[in-house]
Amino acid sequence: MKIVVLNEGSSDSRVSASPETVKKITEMNHDVFVQKGAGVESNFTDNEYEENGAYIFEDKDVIREADVIFKVNKPSADEIEVFKQNSILIGALDPFNNSDLIEDLKKKKVISFAMELMPRITRAQSMDILSSQSNLAGYKAVINASKLFGKAFPMMMTAAGTIAPAKVMVFGAGVAGLQAIATAKRLGAIVSATDVRLAAKEQVESLGGKFIMVESDELKDAETSGGYAKEMSKEFKIKQAELITQTLSSQDIIICTALIPGKKAPILISEDQIKSMKPGSIIIDLASESGGNCECSIAGEIININGVLVSGSKNITSEIAQDASALFAKNLFNFFKILIDDDTNEINIDWEDEIIIGTALTKNGEIIHEGFIK
């Protein structure tokens, strides 16, 4: 089979296959074609790919012959037009926000798998791109905040006086939030966090953070079967806003990570609440590309509101592309393996597999994922 790894271009510094995963695929007797320069921004050179068995290509005719296509992000309409019928596309396709993409894949009769739809089950953990990328995003959010923050994180005692530790508050205690808590603690900050899921309390406290949460019976049913937070009632949001307002004025850094799959990110911090914060405070909004947890955040921009810097993160994992690509590539390779028959090394998809059912978008000119069938 021909496996093609596409260059993400200027939109993303990551790449969907590493020299390590290329070697593993070639050892399965498949031909791997890597588009020229695809790994350069992740510090994976074309020579490294070639040394591990890949062919470097520039001609689009290679894509036309691809049996399997690896991508980090959704392909463009022009790219889809080049794909051959019944080829397999694996990547982060963002289907909730790209109905036109799904239609294009359907018309081209591409078998497509959206990796961000991966079921939250034990067997799928090694394929979970949301977890691997969110982990890095939570870490990088704190590092970016430290660059913008005009003070030190840890308490420092010197002959000239004592520097108080920074106070960091994290909104959302999922994978990104927990890593942000851990990173801020390692840097010496005093950390607190909030989440609507009761299960998050123990996790936050195990990392040394203080858990802040509104008391409500509604919290008993605040988590989906997949482990994600549900959207809460208007009454709960009002109580939560009051608690947040009381807490924000004493914080130095806010890391926002709260997302609801398939929906706009919940607004957790209003402009008035930002104005109550101390000048010099920092807000890093990891949810800005989905509408933002902060009312004022703009994806890819840093704005100043009364001396408070609000940074709307955009594709933050691209900023640590080498590690992000290495993990993403392993996720895709582990998924690719379940599509392959162990004896023949040929494609043999089990359409009753929970992982396949959870991630498959299109097949044979039809939309087959129940979440996107109109």
JOHU-V24611 format. One record per backbone hydrogen bond with DSSP energy under -0.5 kcal/mol. CO is the residue of the C=O (numbers start at 0). NH is the residue of the N-H. Records with the same first field share a line. If there is no record, write none. Layout:
CO->NH + NH
//
This chain:
0->2 + 30
1->3 + 66 + 67
2->32
3->5 + 69
4->34
7->10
8->11
17->21
18->22
19->23
20->24
21->25
22->26
24->27 + 29
25->28
30->2 + 32
31->33 + 54
32->4 + 34
33->56
34->37
36->39
38->41 + 43
39->42
42->44
44->48
45->49
46->50
47->51
48->51 + 53
49->52
54->33
56->35
58->61
59->62 + 63
60->64
61->64
62->65
66->87
67->3
68->89
69->5
71->91
75->79
76->80
77->81
78->81 + 82
79->82
83->86
86->88 + 110
87->68
88->112
89->70
90->92 + 114
93->96
94->97
97->101
98->102
99->103
100->104
101->105
102->106
103->107
104->109
105->108
108->85
109->111
110->88
111->360 + 361
112->90 + 114
113->116
114->117
118->120
120->123
121->124
123->126
124->127
126->128
127->131
128->132
129->133
130->134
131->135
132->136
133->137
134->138
135->139
136->140
137->141
138->142
139->143
140->144
141->145
142->146
143->147
144->148
152->165
155->157 + 162
157->160
160->157
161->163
162->155
165->167 + 189
166->251 + 252
167->191
168->254
169->171 + 193
170->256
173->177
174->178
175->179
176->180
177->181
178->182
179->183
180->184
181->185
182->186
183->188
184->187
188->190
189->167
190->209
191->169
192->211
193->171
195->197
196->199
197->200 + 201
198->202
199->203
200->204
201->205
202->206
203->206 + 208
204->207
209->192
213->215
215->218
216->219
217->220
218->197 + 221
221->229
223->226
227->223
232->236
233->237
234->238
235->239
236->240
237->241
238->242
239->243
240->244
241->245
242->246
243->247
244->248
246->249
247->250
251->281
252->168
253->255 + 283
254->170 + 256
255->285
259->262
265->267
268->294
269->273
270->274
271->275
272->275
273->276
277->280
280->308
281->253
282->284 + 310
283->255 + 285
284->287 + 312
286->289 + 291
287->290
289->264
292->267 + 268
293->296
297->300
300->302 + 311
302->304 + 309
303->305
304->307
306->279 + 308
307->304 + 309
308->282 + 310
309->302 + 311
310->284 + 312
311->299
314->317
315->318
316->319
317->320
319->323
320->324
321->325
322->326
323->327
324->328
325->329
326->330
327->331
328->332
329->333
330->334
331->335
332->336
333->337
334->337 + 338
335->338
336->339
338->347
340->344
345->340
348->350
349->352
352->356
353->357
354->358
355->359
358->113
360->367 + 368
361->111
362->365
365->362 + 367
368->371 + 372
//
